[in-house]
Amino acid sequence: MEDKIRERLNELRVHLQADGGDLEVVEVIGKTVKLRLQGACGTCPHATITIKDGLERILREEIDPEIVIERVA
């Protein structure tokens, strides 16, 4: 499952990069993904929405409904 998560997040990075940001997958432990937003996304006031309503929702729909993304600094 970790490989699927990392692969899908890598595919989604282009959307963040288009806005001057990026993401780094710090760690995947079971169904918990720890990631760091970088660039413009790292300081964006909408970062939580990007993570929960964007990235996490997609991973839950496409891979496993129990996946949780936690943002780390």
Secondary structure, 3 states (H helix, E strand, C coil): CHHHHHHHHHHHHHHHHHCCEEEEEEEEECCEEEEEEEEHHHCCCCHHHHHHHHHHHHHHHHCCCCCEEEECC
